């Protein structure tokens, strides 16, 4: 029976002579010169799956030397014939006794304090270490060795996993035609992955950057072969392009993630914020109303609250366009806004910049020692967007629970230490002053708004005073005329303030 199982597991696919050699050596516990020893930290289900995959796939060029786990009842036991050697703090001794070269942290549900502790133990042991993704990152919840990656700052952020009402989300996404604008962006592409878990009939990726569109198209078709993936190279600023997509596919659900988000860049190009963030949103709303789509979910930002920059003001007007739309008669479309702060790992975020500066030997540039921001993980944000979409009936502005604010200076110090250096010793931290349009802190609600809890612990709904829309359309028309000229920066900012009175740019 053992021989039969080995044959079926190892010889049912085409394999090379080298692979065959590795399999035979592995069966008789003879290690190849090319095989690297690895210690698996965590002797639970995830560790067992990683071990099994390493044993069954000779091409991985790994062999498992042992497990470590803080559950004392597991120490001394064996998994697939491999011993649980010690507690996690015994990593250094385990490395000496086994001569292992790497460690894999195989505990997807780790709390941040424990992750920090394990990272420090690995650093002290001077061993290469990697981790499995958190449960929120896993496609279909499956752990495979191909998903193992380096430990990153997001693993030390300490965000709890999201509880989703999967049945509710499945009811409004399952077997539906879904379009995601900005589908190649950091939020858009993760939204597409999360949506595909709920088995839509088809998903339309609407994106104007061809390379990101190509990449997410390939990724989704590989991971979700049973779902129709439709990549569309298009621009939300072109209403005709949007209309042609809706005529052909008639999407039921719209997730609008396409936007310009870079604060200093839009300060210098305010007409671009108007064309993309405002006119683009208006185009999409008009077409959604024309084709009577079921739901329209706008991805907004905390920078829309008491905005100090063009980007925030443009996103606040995008929110107002949706709120204005719910006043129309015979409305068939539910318009929902979801507002949240920064996400770890998004394009243009501060972490890639800090990592690049550390790689170059510093200095790491921070705008101000007291600047703080709210952060969440991209998968977490996208899961909550889907949850809010399920809850929304129309007209709501949902605010996501962002947790504790993070001091950017402390984040820089953490990243420097995480890279094996000491801040202001090995790597200098340099304070360069706030950039154009930047605030020391972001807010999630204005003084005239308040939030009330919902049935979901991480989602609140906004109660705000009614907006006076009497002059909204004339002002919006004038704003778009100013943007068309591209030389009226100050006039554009004055008009933004007329529409959004709480907008407070320094120049005005």
C-alpha positions in Angstrom: 0.0 0.0 0.0 2.9 2.4 0.8 4.5 1.6 -2.5 1.3 2.1 -4.4 0.7 5.5 -2.8 4.3 6.6 -3.6 3.8 5.6 -7.2 0.5 7.4 -7.6 1.7 10.6 -5.7 5.1 10.9 -7.4 4.9 9.3 -10.8 1.5 10.3 -12.3 3.0 13.4 -14.0 5.8 13.8 -16.5 9.0 14.3 -14.5 12.7 14.8 -15.3 15.5 12.5 -14.4 16.6 15.1 -11.8 13.2 15.2 -10.3 13.1 11.4 -10.1 16.5 11.4 -8.4 15.2 13.9 -5.8 12.1 11.8 -5.1 14.2 8.6 -4.5 16.7 10.5 -2.3 13.8 11.9 -0.3 12.1 8.5 0.2 15.4 7.1 1.7 16.1 10.3 3.6 19.2 11.0 1.5 19.6 14.8 1.0 20.6 16.2 -2.3 23.3 18.8 -2.4 20.8 21.3 -3.9 18.2 20.7 -1.2 17.9 23.4 1.5 16.9 22.5 5.1 13.9 24.4 6.5 12.4 24.7 9.9 8.6 25.2 10.0 7.4 27.5 12.8 3.9 26.3 13.6 2.9 22.6 13.9 -0.8 23.2 13.1 -2.8 22.5 9.9 -1.0 25.1 7.9 2.5 23.8 8.9 1.4 20.2 8.0 0.2 21.3 4.5 3.4 23.1 3.8 5.4 20.1 5.0 3.4 17.7 2.8 3.8 19.9 -0.3 7.6 20.1 0.2 7.7 16.3 0.6 5.6 15.6 -2.5 7.2 18.1 -4.8 10.8 17.3 -5.4 11.3 20.3 -7.7 11.0 22.7 -4.7 14.5 21.7 -3.6 13.6 21.9 0.1 13.5 19.3 2.9 11.9 19.9 6.3 14.3 19.4 9.2 11.7 19.9 12.0 8.8 21.9 13.5 8.7 24.4 16.3 5.6 25.2 18.3 4.7 26.8 21.6 2.0 24.1 22.3 3.9 21.9 24.8 1.6 18.9 24.0 3.0 18.8 20.4 6.7 18.8 21.3 8.2 15.4 20.7 5.4 14.3 18.4 5.9 13.7 14.6 4.2 15.1 11.5 4.8 13.0 8.4 7.7 11.5 10.3 9.3 14.8 11.2 9.7 15.8 14.8 8.3 18.9 16.6 11.7 19.8 18.1 11.1 22.6 20.6 9.2 25.8 21.4 9.7 28.7 19.0 12.2 30.4 21.2 14.5 27.4 20.7 15.1 28.3 17.0 18.8 29.0 17.4 19.4 25.6 19.0 17.3 23.8 16.4 19.3 25.5 13.6 22.6 24.3 15.1 21.3 20.7 15.5 19.8 20.5 12.1 21.9 22.9 10.1 18.8 24.4 8.5 19.1 27.3 6.2 15.6 28.9 6.4 12.5 29.2 8.6 8.9 29.4 7.4 6.4 31.0 9.8 3.3 28.9 9.1 0.7 30.5 11.4 -1.8 32.6 9.3 -3.7 33.8 12.3 -0.8 35.3 14.2 -1.4 38.3 16.4 0.9 41.3 15.7 2.7 41.0 19.1 3.5 37.3 18.5 4.6 38.0 14.9 7.0 40.7 16.1 8.4 38.3 18.8 8.9 35.6 16.2 10.6 38.0 13.7 13.0 39.1 16.5 13.8 35.4 17.3 14.5 34.7 13.6 16.8 37.8 13.4 18.7 36.8 16.5 19.1 33.3 15.0 20.5 34.9 11.8 18.4 32.8 9.5 16.4 33.6 6.4 12.8 33.6 7.3 9.5 33.8 5.3 5.8 33.6 6.1 2.5 32.3 4.8 0.0 35.1 3.9 -2.7 36.0 6.3 -6.1 34.3 5.9 -7.5 37.5 4.2 -4.8 37.3 1.5 -5.3 33.7 0.6 -7.2 32.9 -2.7 -10.1 30.6 -1.8 -8.5 30.1 1.7 -5.9 27.6 0.4 -2.3 27.6 1.7 0.3 26.6 -0.9 4.1 27.0 -0.8 3.9 29.2 -3.9 2.3 31.9 -1.7 5.0 32.0 0.9 6.7 35.4 0.9 9.1 37.6 2.9 7.7 39.0 6.1 6.6 42.6 5.4 5.6 45.6 7.5 1.9 44.9 6.8 2.4 41.7 8.9 3.3 43.9 11.9 0.4 46.2 11.5 -1.9 44.2 13.8 -5.2 44.3 11.9 -7.7 41.6 13.0 -9.3 39.4 10.3 -12.6 40.6 8.8 -15.8 38.6 9.5 -17.8 38.7 6.3 -21.5 38.0 5.9 -20.7 35.7 2.9 -24.3 34.7 2.3 -25.4 38.4 1.9 -22.4 39.2 -0.4 -23.0 36.1 -2.4 -26.7 37.1 -3.0 -25.8 40.4 -4.6 -22.6 39.3 -6.5 -23.3 35.7 -7.3 -24.2 35.1 -11.0 -24.1 38.8 -11.6 -22.3 40.9 -14.2 -19.8 43.1 -12.3 -17.6 46.0 -13.6 -14.6 47.4 -11.6 -13.2 50.7 -12.9 -9.5 51.0 -12.2 -9.3 47.3 -12.2 -5.5 47.3 -12.6 -4.9 49.5 -9.6 -3.9 48.4 -6.1 -7.4 48.5 -4.7 -9.1 47.6 -8.0 -7.1 44.4 -8.6 -7.7 43.1 -5.1 -11.4 44.0 -5.4 -11.5 41.8 -8.5 -9.9 38.9 -6.7 -12.3 39.2 -3.7 -15.3 39.5 -6.0 -14.4 36.4 -8.0 -14.6 34.4 -4.7 -18.4 34.9 -4.8 -18.8 33.4 -8.3 -20.1 36.3 -10.5 -21.3 35.5 -14.0 -18.6 37.7 -15.4 -16.3 40.5 -14.2 -15.4 43.4 -16.5 -12.0 45.0 -15.8 -12.2 48.6 -16.9 -8.7 50.1 -16.9 -6.7 52.6 -19.0 -3.2 51.3 -18.2 -2.5 48.4 -20.4 0.2 46.6 -18.5 -1.7 46.4 -15.1 -4.8 45.3 -17.0 -2.9 42.6 -18.8 -1.4 41.4 -15.5 -4.6 41.2 -13.5 -6.4 39.6 -16.5 -3.8 36.8 -16.5 -3.9 36.4 -12.7 -7.7 36.1 -12.6 -8.0 33.7 -15.5 -5.4 31.4 -13.8 -7.0 31.5 -10.3 -10.7 31.5 -11.4 -10.9 29.6 -14.7 -14.7 29.1 -14.4 -15.5 32.8 -14.3 -15.7 34.9 -17.5 -13.0 37.6 -17.2 -13.4 40.6 -19.7 -10.4 43.1 -19.8 -11.5 46.4 -21.3 -8.9 49.1 -22.1 -10.8 52.3 -21.6 -11.0 55.6 -19.8 -13.8 56.9 -17.5 -13.2 60.4 -18.9 -14.7 59.1 -22.2 -18.4 58.7 -21.8 -18.8 57.0 -25.2 -16.4 54.2 -24.1 -18.4 53.6 -20.9 -21.7 53.5 -22.8 -20.4 51.0 -25.4 -19.3 48.6 -22.5 -22.8 49.0 -20.8 -24.6 48.4 -24.2 -22.6 45.2 -24.8 -22.5 43.7 -21.3 -25.2 45.6 -19.2 -23.3 45.2 -15.8 -25.5 44.8 -12.7 -23.0 46.0 -10.1 -20.4 48.8 -10.4 -17.4 49.3 -8.2 -15.8 52.6 -9.0 -12.2 52.5 -7.9 -10.6 54.5 -10.8 -9.2 57.8 -9.5 -6.1 60.0 -9.3 -4.9 59.8 -5.7 -1.5 61.4 -5.5 -1.9 64.6 -3.4 1.1 66.7 -4.4 0.8 65.8 -8.1 -2.8 66.9 -8.2 -1.9 70.2 -6.5 0.1 71.0 -9.6 -2.5 69.6 -12.0 -5.9 70.4 -10.5 -7.7 70.2 -13.9 -6.7 66.5 -14.0 -8.4 65.9 -10.7 -11.5 67.6 -12.1 -11.4 65.6 -15.4 -10.7 62.2 -13.8 -12.1 62.2 -10.3 -15.2 64.4 -10.9 -16.1 64.2 -14.6 -15.2 60.5 -14.8 -17.5 59.8 -11.8 -20.3 61.9 -13.3 -19.9 60.0 -16.6 -20.2 56.6 -14.8 -23.2 57.7 -12.7 -25.0 58.9 -15.8 -24.5 55.7 -17.7 -25.4 53.6 -14.6 -28.7 55.5 -14.4 -29.3 55.2 -18.1 -28.9 51.4 -18.0 -30.5 51.0 -14.6 -27.7 49.1 -12.9 -28.6 47.6 -9.5 -25.8 49.0 -7.4 -23.0 51.6 -7.7 -20.3 51.5 -5.0 -17.9 54.5 -4.9 -14.5 54.0 -3.3 -13.8 57.3 -1.5 -11.1 58.5 1.0 -10.7 60.1 4.3 -9.0 63.0 2.5 -12.5 64.0 1.3 -13.2 65.1 4.9 -12.4 68.8 5.5 -10.1 68.6 2.5 -6.9 70.6 2.5 -6.0 69.5 -1.0 -7.3 69.3 -4.6 -7.5 65.5 -4.4 -9.6 65.4 -1.3 -11.9 68.2 -2.6 -12.4 66.3 -5.9 -13.3 63.1 -4.1 -15.8 65.0 -1.9 -17.5 66.3 -5.0 -17.5 62.7 -6.4 -19.4 61.7 -3.2 -21.8 64.6 -3.7 -22.5 63.5 -7.3 -23.8 60.2 -5.9 -25.8 61.9 -3.1 -27.3 64.2 -5.7 -28.2 61.2 -7.9 -30.4 59.6 -5.2 -32.8 62.6 -5.5 -33.9 61.5 -9.1 -37.4 60.2 -9.7 -38.0 56.5 -10.5 -34.5 55.6 -9.3 -33.5 52.0 -10.0 -29.8 52.2 -8.9 -28.6 52.1 -5.3 -25.7 54.5 -4.9 -23.3 53.7 -2.0 -20.1 55.4 -0.9 -17.3 53.7 1.2 -14.8 56.1 2.8 -11.5 54.9 4.4 -7.9 55.9 4.9 -4.6 54.7 3.6 -3.9 51.1 2.7 -0.6 49.3 3.2 1.1 48.4 -0.1 -1.0 50.7 -2.4 0.6 52.4 -5.4 2.2 55.6 -4.3 2.1 54.8 -0.5 4.9 55.8 1.8 6.3 52.2 2.6 7.8 51.5 -0.9 9.5 54.9 -0.7 11.0 54.2 2.7 12.2 50.7 1.7 13.9 52.2 -1.4 15.6 54.9 0.7 16.8 52.3 3.3 18.2 50.2 0.4 20.1 53.2 -0.8 21.6 53.8 2.7 19.3 56.7 3.6 18.3 59.2 4.6 14.7 58.2 5.1 12.6 61.3 4.5 9.6 62.0 6.8 7.6 65.2 6.3 7.0 66.0 10.0 7.8 64.2 13.3 4.1 64.4 14.4 2.4 63.4 11.2 -0.1 60.5 11.6 -2.1 58.4 9.3 -4.7 55.6 9.5 -3.7 52.3 7.7 -5.4 49.1 6.8 -4.5 46.1 4.6 -5.6 46.1 1.0 -7.5 42.7 1.3 -9.2 43.9 4.5 -10.3 47.2 2.8 -11.7 45.3 -0.2 -13.5 42.8 1.9 -15.2 45.6 3.9 -16.1 47.4 0.6 -17.9 44.2 -0.5 -19.6 43.9 2.9 -20.8 47.6 2.8 -22.1 47.0 -0.8 -24.2 44.1 0.6 -25.6 46.3 3.4 -26.3 49.4 1.4 -29.8 50.2 0.2 -28.9 53.5 -1.4 -27.6 56.9 -0.3 -25.4 55.7 2.5 -21.8 56.9 3.1 -20.1 54.1 5.0 -16.9 54.8 7.1 -14.6 51.9 7.7 -13.1 51.3 11.2 -9.4 52.3 10.7 -8.1 51.3 14.2 -5.3 53.3 15.9 -3.5 56.0 13.9 0.1 55.3 13.0 2.9 57.8 13.6 4.8 58.0 10.3 8.1 58.7 12.1 7.6 55.5 14.2 6.8 53.6 11.0 10.0 54.7 9.5 12.0 53.6 12.5 10.2 50.2 12.5 11.1 49.7 8.8 14.7 50.6 9.4 15.0 48.1 12.3 13.1 45.6 10.3 15.8 45.9 7.6 18.5 45.1 10.2 19.7 48.7 10.9 19.3 51.3 13.7 17.5 54.5 13.0 19.6 57.7 13.3 22.7 55.4 13.7 23.0 53.4 10.6 20.2 55.2 8.7 19.3 58.8 9.2 15.7 60.1 9.4 15.4 63.5 7.8 12.3 65.7 8.3 11.6 67.7 5.2 8.3 69.6 6.0 4.8 69.0 4.8 4.2 68.7 1.1 1.7 70.8 -0.9 -1.9 70.0 0.3 -0.7 67.7 3.1 -2.3 67.7 6.6 -0.7 66.5 9.9 -3.6 64.2 10.4 -6.6 62.9 8.5 -10.2 62.7 9.6 -13.0 60.3 8.7 -16.0 62.7 9.5 -16.6 66.4 9.5 -17.9 68.5 12.4 -21.4 68.4 10.9 -21.4 64.6 10.5 -21.6 61.8 13.0 -21.4 58.1 12.6 -23.7 55.4 13.9 -22.8 51.7 14.2 -24.1 49.1 11.8 -24.6 45.3 12.2 -20.9 44.9 11.3 -18.3 45.9 13.9 -15.9 47.4 11.3 -18.4 49.5 9.3 -20.2 52.6 10.5 -22.7 54.7 8.5 -22.6 58.4 8.3 -25.4 60.7 9.3 -24.8 64.2 7.8 -26.8 67.3 7.3 -28.6 67.6 3.9 -26.5 69.3 1.3 -27.9 72.3 -0.5 -27.8 71.2 -4.2 -29.5 74.3 -5.6 -26.2 75.7 -7.0 -24.5 72.3 -7.4 -25.1 71.8 -11.1 -24.2 75.3 -12.2 -21.0 75.4 -10.1 -20.1 71.9 -11.4 -20.6 73.1 -15.0 -18.4 76.1 -14.4 -15.7 74.0 -12.8 -15.5 71.7 -15.8 -15.2 74.7 -18.1 -12.3 76.0 -16.0 -10.6 72.6 -16.1 -10.9 72.4 -19.9 -8.6 75.5 -20.2 -5.9 73.8 -18.1 -4.3 77.1 -17.0 -6.8 78.2 -14.3 -5.2 76.6 -11.3 -6.3 79.3 -8.8 -9.7 79.7 -10.4 -10.3 75.9 -10.2 -9.4 76.0 -6.5 -11.8 78.9 -5.8 -14.6 77.0 -7.6 -13.8 73.8 -5.6 -14.2 75.9 -2.5 -17.6 77.2 -3.7 -18.8 73.6 -4.1 -17.1 72.3 -1.0 -17.1 75.2 1.6 -15.0 73.1 4.1 -12.1 72.9 1.5 -9.2 74.9 3.0 -6.2 75.2 0.7 -3.3 77.2 2.1 -3.2 79.4 -1.0 -6.8 80.6 -0.3 
